[in-house]
Amino acid sequence: MKRPRPNSKQKVLDNDSRTLYDCLDKPNRKDEMIIDKNSPVPQYFQLQTWLTEQIQEGVFKPNDKIPTEEELVQLTGLARATVRQATQNLVAMGYLTRKKGLGSFVLIPQLGTQKQTIVGIIVPDIRAGYAPELARGVEDTAAKSKHSLMLCSSDDLFIKAEFHANRLIENSISGVIIVPTAAADAKNRMIVQKFKERNIPVVLADRTIGGLEIDHVTTDNFDGAYKLTQYLVSKGHSKIAFLYSSIFSTEQLRFEGYKKALADSGLRVDSSIIVGHPGPFSDDQFLKYARTLLKQRKKMTAVFAAHDRIALTFYAATRELGMSIPEDLSLVGYDDLNFEGVPLTTMHQPIYEMGVESMKLIIAKVRGSADPPKSIVLESYLVERRSVAQQ
């Protein structure tokens, strides 16, 4: 039987603490809490933000018991682990305290006792690709140390990155994590220089900038591509096409790893089935490349897409022609974004961990570390699904 929702004059108490229904007794308050499962914003963060707003607005007052995990699961439809992550972050941020056997309670705010630092992060696109997972790793680590985060999307454009850099500086940020844009190294160095001139620490995530000694966190892109190409060769493929954006350091290294693996296997690099785009990724552009490449599909038995979004675009192009993967052509990607309905063999990148390590470097710098620039290179691993056939 569904429990009736009390009106504003009815208070349902649970061991002298306010329950879920009591705390949500404002008109439509329950209906206002909507978890958008199609949003690129992580679901735990949506819940975390909503709970924070209820505390700040006085819906949950100091010493109130907040809804239990089970009540929040029922209200939101989220997994218990997702709910727990949101509440644990609020504990780390000083909004809640846990009392063993009793639940989580709102803390009395201690204003002015600790200066909260703000860290900026500039990513290519928070809606797609690996950026949401990277930002999540940064945000989780920031929350544990009670740092705030300002999130900016550059769309891989220098002009937008420059705009966001100026905005972050105006907001007196304490440090910044940057994914360099699809621009020349000289332009990306200009962005970094804006912060360095103001003694604001910078960490580069994923991509690097040539000729710049600076803290950065990335993965071993050369080795990952080498292993992925070797995997294709082990499956009997000797004619392997390659699709990539030639402007990014990460994809340049993947291309070098691909070529080295072919050479070590005694195979020729066929430039006619290699496409390097000198700019950022775009679905329309790479769909054109895929269609052009497929016109000479007799030259190849497999395609190495330098990241999973390119692979997905190529997959769409094969569907247009009525082709099947891997029956007609094998395909691999890079990142392990794990698109629903596309069982893509790919190289998994520890993207969340990249965000964690980037934030740790920023925190160390904010706390006064004078260590020389660090280069953290994380390992990737092969994820075998069903997009590669044995030749």
Kinemage of the C-alpha trace (Angstrom):
@kinemage 1
@onewidth
@group {chain A} dominant
@subgroup {mainchain}
@vectorlist {calphas} color= white
{ca met a 1} P 0.000 0.000 0.000
{ca lys a 2} L 1.370 3.374 -0.999
{ca arg a 3} L 2.017 5.608 1.961
{ca pro a 4} L 0.007 8.857 1.763
{ca arg a 5} L 2.093 11.979 1.566
{ca pro a 6} L 1.457 14.324 4.484
{ca asn a 7} L 0.426 17.901 3.857
{ca ser a 8} L 2.158 20.912 5.361
{ca lys a 9} L 0.187 20.550 8.624
{ca gln a 10} L 0.971 16.864 9.112
{ca lys a 11} L 4.410 15.940 10.369
{ca val a 12} L 5.504 12.322 10.250
{ca leu a 13} L 8.236 11.732 12.804
{ca asp a 14} L 10.692 8.868 12.981
{ca asn a 15} L 12.455 8.521 16.328
{ca asp a 16} L 12.267 12.274 16.903
{ca ser a 17} L 13.855 13.013 13.521
{ca arg a 18} L 12.270 14.266 10.333
{ca thr a 19} L 11.618 11.572 7.751
{ca leu a 20} L 11.665 11.813 3.995
{ca tyr a 21} L 7.981 12.713 3.841
{ca asp a 22} L 8.291 15.300 6.594
{ca cys a 23} L 11.256 16.993 4.919
{ca leu a 24} L 9.497 17.046 1.568
{ca asp a 25} L 6.212 18.458 2.796
{ca lys a 26} L 6.451 21.625 0.736
{ca pro a 27} L 4.051 21.696 -2.245
{ca asn a 28} L 5.495 19.682 -5.144
{ca arg a 29} L 8.825 19.315 -3.317
{ca lys a 30} L 8.927 15.602 -4.076
{ca asp a 31} L 8.060 16.234 -7.717
{ca glu a 32} L 10.821 18.824 -7.990
{ca met a 33} L 13.499 16.226 -7.424
{ca ile a 34} L 14.075 14.730 -10.850
{ca ile a 35} L 17.109 12.649 -11.778
{ca asp a 36} L 17.714 13.102 -15.491
{ca lys a 37} L 19.181 9.783 -16.546
{ca asn a 38} L 19.915 11.154 -20.036
{ca ser a 39} L 21.978 14.042 -18.693
{ca pro a 40} L 25.788 13.982 -19.022
{ca val a 41} L 25.910 15.180 -15.407
{ca pro a 42} L 26.631 12.114 -13.239
{ca gln a 43} L 23.558 10.928 -11.353
{ca tyr a 44} L 25.314 10.935 -7.982
{ca phe a 45} L 26.187 14.599 -8.584
{ca gln a 46} L 22.573 15.471 -9.428
{ca leu a 47} L 21.453 13.946 -6.118
{ca gln a 48} L 24.350 15.569 -4.261
{ca thr a 49} L 23.414 18.978 -5.682
{ca trp a 50} L 19.746 18.524 -4.781
{ca leu a 51} L 20.533 17.554 -1.190
{ca thr a 52} L 22.911 20.505 -0.868
{ca glu a 53} L 20.169 22.862 -2.072
{ca gln a 54} L 17.709 21.454 0.485
{ca ile a 55} L 20.244 22.085 3.271
{ca gln a 56} L 21.045 25.588 2.060
{ca glu a 57} L 17.343 26.462 1.701
{ca gly a 58} L 16.563 25.194 5.179
{ca val a 59} L 14.381 22.275 4.094
{ca phe a 60} L 16.837 20.109 6.030
{ca lys a 61} L 17.863 22.089 9.114
{ca pro a 62} L 20.907 21.641 11.393
{ca asn a 63} L 20.619 18.405 13.382
{ca asp a 64} L 17.857 17.055 11.080
{ca lys a 65} L 18.175 13.466 9.988
{ca ile a 66} L 18.155 13.307 6.187
{ca pro a 67} L 16.321 10.549 4.281
{ca thr a 68} L 17.804 7.095 4.593
{ca glu a 69} L 19.592 5.458 1.682
{ca glu a 70} L 16.574 3.217 1.120
{ca glu a 71} L 14.191 6.188 1.022
{ca leu a 72} L 16.424 8.007 -1.463
{ca val a 73} L 16.664 4.872 -3.607
{ca gln a 74} L 12.864 4.655 -3.687
{ca leu a 75} L 12.463 8.353 -4.416
{ca thr a 76} L 15.078 8.624 -7.171
{ca gly a 77} L 15.281 5.161 -8.684
{ca leu a 78} L 19.059 5.308 -8.319
{ca ala a 79} L 21.262 2.422 -7.257
{ca arg a 80} L 22.165 2.278 -3.579
{ca ala a 81} L 25.864 2.728 -4.437
{ca thr a 82} L 25.052 5.958 -6.317
{ca val a 83} L 23.058 7.304 -3.371
{ca arg a 84} L 25.846 6.356 -0.977
{ca gln a 85} L 28.445 8.177 -3.082
{ca ala a 86} L 26.393 11.391 -2.980
{ca thr a 87} L 25.946 11.276 0.795
{ca gln a 88} L 29.575 10.331 1.422
{ca asn a 89} L 30.680 13.360 -0.599
{ca leu a 90} L 28.434 15.600 1.509
{ca val a 91} L 30.011 14.157 4.645
{ca ala a 92} L 33.459 14.955 3.227
{ca met a 93} L 32.302 18.473 2.327
{ca gly a 94} L 31.074 19.144 5.875
{ca tyr a 95} L 27.324 19.228 5.173
{ca leu a 96} L 26.517 15.938 6.926
{ca thr a 97} L 27.732 13.746 9.737
{ca arg a 98} L 27.081 10.046 10.202
{ca lys a 99} L 25.936 8.599 13.516
{ca lys a 100} L 26.438 4.858 13.765
{ca gly a 101} L 23.142 3.010 13.797
{ca leu a 102} L 21.130 6.226 13.499
{ca gly a 103} L 21.791 7.651 10.031
{ca ser a 104} L 23.086 10.880 8.513
{ca phe a 105} L 22.399 14.277 10.066
{ca val a 106} L 22.833 17.861 8.907
{ca leu a 107} L 25.762 19.604 10.545
{ca ile a 108} L 25.479 23.037 12.102
{ca pro a 109} L 27.341 25.285 9.615
{ca gln a 110} L 30.702 26.525 10.796
{ca leu a 111} L 31.017 29.657 8.717
{ca gly a 112} L 34.372 31.312 8.212
{ca thr a 113} L 36.421 28.531 9.845
{ca gln a 114} L 38.081 27.362 6.643
{ca lys a 115} L 38.743 29.125 3.387
{ca gln a 116} L 37.462 26.989 0.543
{ca thr a 117} L 39.645 26.948 -2.541
{ca ile a 118} L 38.215 26.907 -6.053
{ca val a 119} L 39.797 24.819 -8.796
{ca gly a 120} L 38.961 25.256 -12.464
{ca ile a 121} L 38.828 22.527 -15.084
{ca ile a 122} L 38.683 23.109 -18.837
{ca val a 123} L 37.610 20.076 -20.881
{ca pro a 124} L 36.690 19.714 -24.568
{ca asp a 125} L 33.013 18.840 -24.082
{ca ile a 126} L 31.352 17.915 -20.804
{ca arg a 127} L 28.484 16.280 -22.705
{ca ala a 128} L 30.405 13.630 -24.597
{ca gly a 129} L 33.500 11.492 -24.903
{ca tyr a 130} L 35.704 10.914 -21.884
{ca ala a 131} L 35.285 14.391 -20.364
{ca pro a 132} L 32.356 13.539 -18.015
{ca glu a 133} L 34.319 10.681 -16.458
{ca leu a 134} L 37.460 12.800 -16.175
{ca ala a 135} L 35.511 15.610 -14.500
{ca arg a 136} L 33.924 13.144 -12.113
{ca gly a 137} L 37.340 11.937 -10.952
{ca val a 138} L 38.410 15.547 -10.413
{ca glu a 139} L 35.201 16.499 -8.584
{ca asp a 140} L 35.195 13.492 -6.268
{ca thr a 141} L 38.770 14.187 -5.213
{ca ala a 142} L 38.074 17.908 -4.823
{ca ala a 143} L 35.070 17.217 -2.584
{ca lys a 144} L 37.108 15.033 -0.238
{ca ser a 145} L 39.501 17.928 0.332
{ca lys a 146} L 36.688 20.491 0.536
{ca his a 147} L 37.610 22.272 -2.677
{ca ser a 148} L 35.018 23.717 -5.057
{ca leu a 149} L 35.124 23.145 -8.808
{ca met a 150} L 34.397 25.448 -11.756
{ca leu a 151} L 33.745 23.409 -14.888
{ca cys a 152} L 34.273 24.840 -18.383
{ca ser a 153} L 33.799 23.319 -21.852
{ca ser a 154} L 36.118 24.612 -24.574
{ca asp a 155} L 34.551 22.644 -27.459
{ca asp a 156} L 38.216 22.051 -28.349
{ca leu a 157} L 38.469 25.681 -29.521
{ca phe a 158} L 41.311 27.976 -28.496
{ca ile a 159} L 39.064 31.045 -28.429
{ca lys a 160} L 36.668 29.416 -25.960
{ca ala a 161} L 39.502 28.104 -23.816
{ca glu a 162} L 40.961 31.620 -23.665
{ca phe a 163} L 37.572 33.042 -22.663
{ca his a 164} L 37.213 30.477 -19.871
{ca ala a 165} L 40.790 31.089 -18.726
{ca asn a 166} L 40.017 34.785 -18.254
{ca arg a 167} L 36.782 33.954 -16.434
{ca leu a 168} L 38.551 31.562 -14.069
{ca ile a 169} L 41.228 34.149 -13.292
{ca glu a 170} L 38.513 36.740 -12.546
{ca asn a 171} L 37.001 34.276 -10.066
{ca ser a 172} L 40.310 33.967 -8.191
{ca ile a 173} L 40.770 30.251 -8.710
{ca ser a 174} L 43.552 28.513 -6.809
{ca gly a 175} L 44.543 26.087 -9.584
{ca val a 176} L 43.398 24.755 -12.940
{ca ile a 177} L 43.301 21.442 -14.784
{ca ile a 178} L 43.360 21.800 -18.559
{ca val a 179} L 42.816 19.433 -21.464
{ca pro a 180} L 44.666 21.275 -24.285
{ca thr a 181} L 42.540 22.264 -27.271
{ca ala a 182} L 42.748 21.375 -30.960
{ca ala a 183} L 45.127 24.249 -31.604
{ca ala a 184} L 48.834 24.666 -32.191
{ca asp a 185} L 51.112 24.130 -29.207
{ca ala a 186} L 51.980 27.837 -29.244
{ca lys a 187} L 48.350 28.792 -28.645
{ca asn a 188} L 47.876 26.236 -25.888
{ca arg a 189} L 51.041 27.548 -24.242
{ca met a 190} L 49.442 31.007 -24.248
{ca ile a 191} L 46.546 29.662 -22.158
{ca val a 192} L 48.930 28.084 -19.667
{ca gln a 193} L 51.027 31.246 -19.518
{ca lys a 194} L 47.992 33.317 -18.452
{ca phe a 195} L 47.804 31.254 -15.276
{ca lys a 196} L 51.547 30.984 -14.647
{ca glu a 197} L 51.917 34.763 -14.783
{ca arg a 198} L 49.538 34.901 -11.819
{ca asn a 199} L 51.213 32.009 -9.958
{ca ile a 200} L 48.168 29.797 -10.483
{ca pro a 201} L 49.270 26.136 -10.677
{ca val a 202} L 48.324 24.239 -13.833
{ca val a 203} L 48.028 20.517 -14.530
{ca leu a 204} L 47.503 19.124 -18.034
{ca ala a 205} L 45.181 16.126 -18.276
{ca asp a 206} L 45.277 13.530 -21.075
{ca arg a 207} L 46.950 15.653 -23.768
{ca thr a 208} L 50.320 17.328 -23.454
{ca ile a 209} L 51.832 20.481 -24.989
{ca gly a 210} L 55.153 20.256 -26.768
{ca gly a 211} L 58.078 22.169 -25.293
{ca leu a 212} L 56.367 22.789 -21.958
{ca glu a 213} L 57.691 21.477 -18.636
{ca ile a 214} L 54.561 21.203 -16.551
{ca asp a 215} L 52.689 18.743 -14.352
{ca his a 216} L 50.612 16.398 -16.448
{ca val a 217} L 48.666 13.156 -16.198
{ca thr a 218} L 48.137 10.951 -19.215
{ca thr a 219} L 48.210 7.301 -20.280
{ca asp a 220} L 50.754 5.336 -22.294
{ca asn a 221} L 49.118 5.965 -25.659
{ca phe a 222} L 52.005 4.547 -27.676
{ca asp a 223} L 52.007 1.269 -25.780
{ca gly a 224} L 48.215 1.004 -25.821
{ca ala a 225} L 48.046 1.420 -29.592
{ca tyr a 226} L 50.957 -0.955 -30.073
{ca lys a 227} L 49.156 -3.674 -28.104
{ca leu a 228} L 45.858 -3.074 -29.861
{ca thr a 229} L 47.507 -3.338 -33.286
{ca gln a 230} L 49.324 -6.485 -32.187
{ca tyr a 231} L 45.967 -7.922 -31.152
{ca leu a 232} L 44.594 -7.310 -34.669
{ca val a 233} L 47.671 -8.918 -36.211
{ca ser a 234} L 47.261 -11.936 -33.910
{ca lys a 235} L 43.745 -12.301 -35.334
{ca gly a 236} L 45.208 -12.593 -38.820
{ca his a 237} L 44.771 -8.969 -39.966
{ca ser a 238} L 47.550 -7.519 -42.095
{ca lys a 239} L 45.655 -4.713 -43.866
{ca ile a 240} L 44.667 -2.340 -41.066
{ca ala a 241} L 43.321 1.166 -41.748
{ca phe a 242} L 43.857 3.991 -39.263
{ca leu a 243} L 41.607 7.020 -38.536
{ca tyr a 244} L 42.719 9.809 -36.176
{ca ser a 245} L 42.987 13.530 -35.392
{ca ser a 246} L 46.602 14.351 -36.136
{ca ile a 247} L 46.668 17.535 -34.038
{ca phe a 248} L 46.451 15.862 -30.616
{ca ser a 249} L 49.503 14.496 -28.797
{ca thr a 250} L 47.520 11.459 -27.629
{ca glu a 251} L 46.451 10.398 -31.110
{ca gln a 252} L 49.860 11.159 -32.587
{ca leu a 253} L 51.331 8.661 -30.112
{ca arg a 254} L 48.646 6.099 -30.962
{ca phe a 255} L 49.543 6.459 -34.621
{ca glu a 256} L 53.221 5.898 -33.814
{ca gly a 257} L 52.341 2.810 -31.760
{ca tyr a 258} L 50.249 1.469 -34.643
{ca lys a 259} L 53.089 1.937 -37.138
{ca lys a 260} L 55.662 0.355 -34.817
{ca ala a 261} L 53.479 -2.716 -34.238
{ca leu a 262} L 53.036 -3.181 -37.989
{ca ala a 263} L 56.781 -2.806 -38.583
{ca asp a 264} L 57.645 -5.272 -35.806
{ca ser a 265} L 55.234 -7.752 -37.417
{ca gly a 266} L 56.872 -7.331 -40.810
{ca leu a 267} L 53.831 -5.564 -42.269
{ca arg a 268} L 53.734 -2.565 -44.584
{ca val a 269} L 52.114 0.744 -43.607
{ca asp a 270} L 49.647 1.569 -46.396
{ca ser a 271} L 49.203 5.363 -46.476
{ca ser a 272} L 46.163 5.050 -48.752
{ca ile a 273} L 44.101 3.673 -45.859
{ca ile a 274} L 45.353 6.150 -43.242
{ca val a 275} L 43.303 9.291 -42.572
{ca gly a 276} L 44.645 12.031 -40.313
{ca his a 277} L 42.321 14.963 -39.615
{ca pro a 278} L 44.191 18.172 -38.623
{ca gly a 279} L 41.470 19.423 -36.291
{ca pro a 280} L 39.041 18.435 -33.538
{ca phe a 281} L 36.673 15.523 -33.801
{ca ser a 282} L 33.348 16.122 -35.524
{ca asp a 283} L 30.745 13.490 -36.365
{ca asp a 284} L 30.072 14.939 -39.821
{ca gln a 285} L 33.742 15.196 -40.791
{ca phe a 286} L 34.650 11.693 -39.704
{ca leu a 287} L 31.506 10.271 -41.288
{ca lys a 288} L 32.796 11.673 -44.595
{ca tyr a 289} L 36.212 10.109 -43.980
{ca ala a 290} L 34.595 6.766 -43.161
{ca arg a 291} L 32.500 6.800 -46.332
{ca thr a 292} L 35.567 7.611 -48.426
{ca leu a 293} L 37.598 4.897 -46.746
{ca leu a 294} L 34.849 2.334 -47.257
{ca lys a 295} L 34.962 2.914 -51.010
{ca gln a 296} L 38.306 1.100 -50.941
{ca arg a 297} L 37.315 -1.505 -48.368
{ca lys a 298} L 38.917 -4.282 -50.402
{ca lys a 299} L 42.265 -2.816 -49.311
{ca met a 300} L 41.577 -3.555 -45.638
{ca thr a 301} L 40.237 -6.177 -43.276
{ca ala a 302} L 40.236 -4.069 -40.103
{ca val a 303} L 40.017 -0.439 -38.994
{ca phe a 304} L 41.771 1.102 -35.988
{ca ala a 305} L 39.814 4.181 -34.865
{ca ala a 306} L 42.001 6.366 -32.648
{ca his a 307} L 39.150 6.842 -30.176
{ca asp a 308} L 35.740 5.328 -29.586
{ca arg a 309} L 33.709 8.228 -30.965
{ca ile a 310} L 35.513 7.844 -34.293
{ca ala a 311} L 34.786 4.114 -34.101
{ca leu a 312} L 31.091 4.784 -33.510
{ca thr a 313} L 30.972 7.094 -36.529
{ca phe a 314} L 32.681 4.458 -38.660
{ca tyr a 315} L 30.229 1.869 -37.395
{ca ala a 316} L 27.345 4.101 -38.532
{ca ala a 317} L 28.900 4.424 -41.994
{ca thr a 318} L 29.097 0.644 -42.389
{ca arg a 319} L 25.437 0.347 -41.389
{ca glu a 320} L 24.512 2.790 -44.168
{ca leu a 321} L 26.047 0.356 -46.672
{ca gly a 322} L 24.368 -2.666 -45.131
{ca met a 323} L 27.686 -4.004 -43.868
{ca ser a 324} L 28.122 -5.955 -40.642
{ca ile a 325} L 30.900 -5.721 -38.071
{ca pro a 326} L 32.874 -7.933 -37.668
{ca glu a 327} L 31.524 -10.188 -40.466
{ca asp a 328} L 32.448 -7.748 -43.256
{ca leu a 329} L 35.073 -5.649 -41.500
{ca ser a 330} L 36.706 -5.686 -38.086
{ca leu a 331} L 36.835 -2.528 -35.963
{ca val a 332} L 38.619 -1.393 -32.785
{ca gly a 333} L 38.501 1.845 -30.826
{ca tyr a 334} L 40.273 3.513 -27.922
{ca asp a 335} L 38.981 4.826 -24.531
{ca asp a 336} L 36.380 2.171 -23.606
{ca leu a 337} L 33.326 4.421 -23.584
{ca asn a 338} L 31.254 1.237 -23.970
{ca phe a 339} L 28.446 2.445 -26.239
{ca glu a 340} L 25.198 0.605 -25.688
{ca gly a 341} L 24.473 -1.872 -28.470
{ca val a 342} L 27.964 -1.620 -30.006
{ca pro a 343} L 30.184 -4.439 -28.661
{ca leu a 344} L 33.413 -2.639 -29.510
{ca thr a 345} L 36.823 -4.113 -28.816
{ca thr a 346} L 38.848 -1.207 -27.457
{ca met a 347} L 41.677 -0.056 -25.230
{ca his a 348} L 40.451 0.929 -21.792
{ca gln a 349} L 41.879 4.188 -20.457
{ca pro a 350} L 41.729 4.837 -16.687
{ca ile a 351} L 39.980 8.153 -17.283
{ca tyr a 352} L 38.436 8.514 -13.828
{ca glu a 353} L 41.843 7.838 -12.254
{ca met a 354} L 43.339 10.465 -14.572
{ca gly a 355} L 40.977 13.001 -13.033
{ca val a 356} L 41.854 11.829 -9.514
{ca glu a 357} L 45.601 12.095 -10.085
{ca ser a 358} L 45.269 15.502 -11.766
{ca met a 359} L 43.380 16.870 -8.772
{ca lys a 360} L 45.926 15.405 -6.351
{ca leu a 361} L 48.695 17.300 -8.150
{ca ile a 362} L 46.703 20.544 -7.952
{ca ile a 363} L 45.992 20.051 -4.249
{ca ala a 364} L 49.702 19.507 -3.572
{ca lys a 365} L 50.568 22.736 -5.418
{ca val a 366} L 47.830 24.710 -3.658
{ca arg a 367} L 49.244 23.509 -0.333
{ca gly a 368} L 52.641 24.893 -1.260
{ca ser a 369} L 54.510 21.977 -2.840
{ca ala a 370} L 57.655 23.157 -4.627
{ca asp a 371} L 58.341 19.797 -6.294
{ca pro a 372} L 59.492 19.934 -9.925
{ca pro a 373} L 56.858 19.140 -12.600
{ca lys a 374} L 55.639 15.544 -12.495
{ca ser a 375} L 54.699 13.317 -15.411
{ca ile a 376} L 52.202 10.646 -14.360
{ca val a 377} L 51.610 8.009 -17.035
{ca leu a 378} L 48.812 5.540 -16.301
{ca glu a 379} L 48.490 2.095 -17.880
{ca ser a 380} L 45.655 1.049 -20.201
{ca tyr a 381} L 44.411 -2.445 -20.976
{ca leu a 382} L 42.645 -4.252 -23.808
{ca val a 383} L 38.902 -4.879 -23.564
{ca glu a 384} L 37.886 -7.617 -25.997
{ca arg a 385} L 34.275 -7.615 -27.145
{ca arg a 386} L 32.803 -8.735 -30.470
{ca ser a 387} L 33.945 -6.313 -33.165
{ca val a 388} L 36.967 -8.277 -34.417
{ca ala a 389} L 36.794 -11.460 -36.483
{ca gln a 390} L 39.504 -14.050 -36.974
{ca gln a 391} L 40.926 -13.951 -40.502
